[in-house]
Amino acid sequence: MLNINQFIGENITSRPVSMFLSDIEVNKKQLRKEIEGKSLLVIGAPVP
């Protein structure tokens, strides 16, 4: 089965992890406060 995260990392972004991962981790508390309980539309996100 195709591992979409691996495919994207190897063939599209040339990055093993998201370039936003460290920013998300550092700001997780604030992000949760801003979006918890709200509806979000995510377009183009890979399915784990």
N, CA, C and O atoms as CSV, one atom per row, in Angstrom:
chain,resi,resn,atom,element,x,y,z
A,1,MET,N,N,0.838,-1.182,0.000
A,1,MET,CA,C,0.000,0.000,0.000
A,1,MET,C,C,0.885,1.248,0.000
A,1,MET,O,O,1.943,1.258,0.629
A,2,LEU,N,N,0.468,2.267,-0.681
A,2,LEU,CA,C,1.208,3.522,-0.790
A,2,LEU,C,C,1.198,4.279,0.533
A,2,LEU,O,O,0.139,4.508,1.119
A,3,ASN,N,N,2.374,4.664,0.994
A,3,ASN,CA,C,2.500,5.528,2.166
A,3,ASN,C,C,2.574,6.953,1.639
A,3,ASN,O,O,3.629,7.392,1.181
A,4,ILE,N,N,1.464,7.677,1.701
A,4,ILE,CA,C,1.375,8.999,1.082
A,4,ILE,C,C,2.343,9.996,1.716
A,4,ILE,O,O,2.914,10.830,1.013
A,5,ASN,N,N,2.537,9.922,3.039
A,5,ASN,CA,C,3.477,10.837,3.689
A,5,ASN,C,C,4.900,10.597,3.205
A,5,ASN,O,O,5.644,11.547,2.959
A,6,GLN,N,N,5.275,9.345,3.068
A,6,GLN,CA,C,6.612,9.015,2.557
A,6,GLN,C,C,6.750,9.448,1.100
A,6,GLN,O,O,7.778,10.005,0.715
A,7,PHE,N,N,5.732,9.198,0.295
A,7,PHE,CA,C,5.761,9.589,-1.119
A,7,PHE,C,C,5.951,11.094,-1.270
A,7,PHE,O,O,6.783,11.540,-2.060
A,8,ILE,N,N,5.190,11.870,-0.519
A,8,ILE,CA,C,5.293,13.330,-0.583
A,8,ILE,C,C,6.683,13.781,-0.148
A,8,ILE,O,O,7.294,14.630,-0.796
A,9,GLY,N,N,7.184,13.213,0.953
A,9,GLY,CA,C,8.504,13.590,1.450
A,9,GLY,C,C,9.623,13.282,0.468
A,9,GLY,O,O,10.549,14.075,0.302
A,10,GLU,N,N,9.532,12.130,-0.181
A,10,GLU,CA,C,10.599,11.720,-1.095
A,10,GLU,C,C,10.486,12.355,-2.473
A,10,GLU,O,O,11.509,12.635,-3.099
A,11,ASN,N,N,9.273,12.591,-2.965
A,11,ASN,CA,C,9.090,12.994,-4.352
A,11,ASN,C,C,8.590,14.419,-4.575
A,11,ASN,O,O,8.685,14.939,-5.686
A,12,ILE,N,N,8.066,15.046,-3.542
A,12,ILE,CA,C,7.478,16.374,-3.747
A,12,ILE,C,C,8.206,17.444,-2.934
A,12,ILE,O,O,8.691,18.426,-3.495
A,13,THR,N,N,8.284,17.259,-1.621
A,13,THR,CA,C,8.880,18.308,-0.787
A,13,THR,C,C,10.362,18.097,-0.497
A,13,THR,O,O,11.061,19.030,-0.102
A,14,SER,N,N,10.834,16.878,-0.693
A,14,SER,CA,C,12.212,16.505,-0.343
A,14,SER,C,C,12.510,16.775,1.126
A,14,SER,O,O,13.636,17.121,1.484
A,15,ARG,N,N,11.494,16.615,1.980
A,15,ARG,CA,C,11.641,16.788,3.427
A,15,ARG,C,C,11.080,15.546,4.116
A,15,ARG,O,O,10.007,15.069,3.746
A,16,PRO,N,N,11.789,15.019,5.111
A,16,PRO,CA,C,11.278,13.835,5.810
A,16,PRO,C,C,10.088,14.144,6.725
A,16,PRO,O,O,9.288,13.255,7.019
A,17,VAL,N,N,9.967,15.391,7.175
A,17,VAL,CA,C,8.842,15.794,8.031
A,17,VAL,C,C,8.323,17.152,7.560
A,17,VAL,O,O,8.997,17.854,6.807
A,18,SER,N,N,7.140,17.510,8.002
A,18,SER,CA,C,6.541,18.794,7.653
A,18,SER,C,C,7.415,19.949,8.116
A,18,SER,O,O,7.965,19.920,9.217
A,19,MET,N,N,7.540,20.965,7.270
A,19,MET,CA,C,8.336,22.132,7.659
A,19,MET,C,C,7.628,22.962,8.740
A,19,MET,O,O,8.232,23.869,9.311
A,20,PHE,N,N,6.370,22.663,9.021
A,20,PHE,CA,C,5.611,23.391,10.036
A,20,PHE,C,C,5.554,22.658,11.372
A,20,PHE,O,O,5.024,23.196,12.344
A,21,LEU,N,N,6.090,21.439,11.439
A,21,LEU,CA,C,5.960,20.611,12.632
A,21,LEU,C,C,6.490,21.297,13.883
A,21,LEU,O,O,5.821,21.288,14.916
A,22,SER,N,N,7.671,21.887,13.812
A,22,SER,CA,C,8.232,22.535,15.007
A,22,SER,C,C,7.393,23.742,15.433
A,22,SER,O,O,7.215,23.977,16.628
A,23,ASP,N,N,6.877,24.506,14.470
A,23,ASP,CA,C,6.012,25.655,14.803
A,23,ASP,C,C,4.723,25.194,15.472
A,23,ASP,O,O,4.249,25.816,16.423
A,24,ILE,N,N,4.169,24.115,14.974
A,24,ILE,CA,C,2.933,23.588,15.557
A,24,ILE,C,C,3.184,23.128,16.986
A,24,ILE,O,O,2.389,23.423,17.879
A,25,GLU,N,N,4.276,22.410,17.213
A,25,GLU,CA,C,4.597,21.932,18.557
A,25,GLU,C,C,4.796,23.087,19.530
A,25,GLU,O,O,4.283,23.048,20.648
A,26,VAL,N,N,5.529,24.105,19.122
A,26,VAL,CA,C,5.810,25.253,19.988
A,26,VAL,C,C,4.528,26.014,20.330
A,26,VAL,O,O,4.388,26.530,21.439
A,27,ASN,N,N,3.598,26.084,19.385
A,27,ASN,CA,C,2.382,26.893,19.562
A,27,ASN,C,C,1.125,26.059,19.776
A,27,ASN,O,O,0.016,26.558,19.586
A,28,LYS,N,N,1.281,24.808,20.166
A,28,LYS,CA,C,0.149,23.888,20.299
A,28,LYS,C,C,-0.944,24.417,21.236
A,28,LYS,O,O,-2.132,24.300,20.935
A,29,LYS,N,N,-0.546,24.991,22.354
A,29,LYS,CA,C,-1.527,25.484,23.328
A,29,LYS,C,C,-2.377,26.619,22.729
A,29,LYS,O,O,-3.601,26.622,22.867
A,30,GLN,N,N,-1.727,27.569,22.072
A,30,GLN,CA,C,-2.433,28.693,21.455
A,30,GLN,C,C,-3.303,28.226,20.294
A,30,GLN,O,O,-4.435,28.686,20.139
A,31,LEU,N,N,-2.782,27.320,19.483
A,31,LEU,CA,C,-3.564,26.786,18.367
A,31,LEU,C,C,-4.825,26.096,18.869
A,31,LEU,O,O,-5.912,26.294,18.326
A,32,ARG,N,N,-4.671,25.287,19.907
A,32,ARG,CA,C,-5.836,24.593,20.479
A,32,ARG,C,C,-6.871,25.611,20.966
A,32,ARG,O,O,-8.068,25.442,20.734
A,33,LYS,N,N,-6.410,26.662,21.639
A,33,LYS,CA,C,-7.314,27.700,22.156
A,33,LYS,C,C,-8.078,28.371,21.009
A,33,LYS,O,O,-9.268,28.660,21.139
A,34,GLU,N,N,-7.396,28.616,19.893
A,34,GLU,CA,C,-8.004,29.315,18.761
A,34,GLU,C,C,-9.002,28.454,17.980
A,34,GLU,O,O,-9.984,28.982,17.458
A,35,ILE,N,N,-8.773,27.148,17.889
A,35,ILE,CA,C,-9.619,26.331,17.005
A,35,ILE,C,C,-10.534,25.339,17.719
A,35,ILE,O,O,-11.445,24.796,17.094
A,36,GLU,N,N,-10.318,25.089,18.998
A,36,GLU,CA,C,-11.153,24.112,19.704
A,36,GLU,C,C,-12.610,24.548,19.702
A,36,GLU,O,O,-12.928,25.691,20.031
A,37,GLY,N,N,-13.490,23.629,19.328
A,37,GLY,CA,C,-14.913,23.906,19.294
A,37,GLY,C,C,-15.389,24.587,18.020
A,37,GLY,O,O,-16.572,24.903,17.896
A,38,LYS,N,N,-14.492,24.816,17.076
A,38,LYS,CA,C,-14.854,25.468,15.821
A,38,LYS,C,C,-14.794,24.451,14.684
A,38,LYS,O,O,-14.148,23.410,14.800
A,39,SER,N,N,-15.466,24.762,13.604
A,39,SER,CA,C,-15.430,23.913,12.420
A,39,SER,C,C,-14.292,24.361,11.512
A,39,SER,O,O,-14.068,25.556,11.317
A,40,LEU,N,N,-13.580,23.384,10.960
A,40,LEU,CA,C,-12.468,23.680,10.063
A,40,LEU,C,C,-12.656,22.939,8.755
A,40,LEU,O,O,-13.193,21.832,8.737
A,41,LEU,N,N,-12.226,23.533,7.675
A,41,LEU,CA,C,-12.211,22.877,6.379
A,41,LEU,C,C,-10.754,22.678,5.996
A,41,LEU,O,O,-10.020,23.650,5.816
A,42,VAL,N,N,-10.334,21.441,5.872
A,42,VAL,CA,C,-8.956,21.124,5.511
A,42,VAL,C,C,-8.984,20.557,4.094
A,42,VAL,O,O,-9.682,19.581,3.820
A,43,ILE,N,N,-8.232,21.169,3.214
A,43,ILE,CA,C,-8.187,20.734,1.818
A,43,ILE,C,C,-6.799,20.216,1.508
A,43,ILE,O,O,-5.805,20.910,1.724
A,44,GLY,N,N,-6.732,18.996,1.002
A,44,GLY,CA,C,-5.466,18.448,0.547
A,44,GLY,C,C,-4.599,17.846,1.641
A,44,GLY,O,O,-3.410,17.622,1.415
A,45,ALA,N,N,-5.144,17.580,2.801
A,45,ALA,CA,C,-4.351,16.980,3.865
A,45,ALA,C,C,-4.211,15.481,3.626
A,45,ALA,O,O,-5.168,14.820,3.223
A,46,PRO,N,N,-3.013,14.942,3.876
A,46,PRO,CA,C,-2.827,13.492,3.726
A,46,PRO,C,C,-3.569,12.740,4.806
A,46,PRO,O,O,-3.720,13.236,5.922
A,47,VAL,N,N,-4.021,11.578,4.492
A,47,VAL,CA,C,-4.703,10.718,5.453
A,47,VAL,C,C,-3.680,9.792,6.078
A,47,VAL,O,O,-2.977,9.073,5.368
A,48,PRO,N,N,-3.585,9.799,7.432
A,48,PRO,CA,C,-2.583,8.952,8.084
A,48,PRO,C,C,-2.893,7.467,7.948
A,48,PRO,O,O,-2.139,6.630,8.446
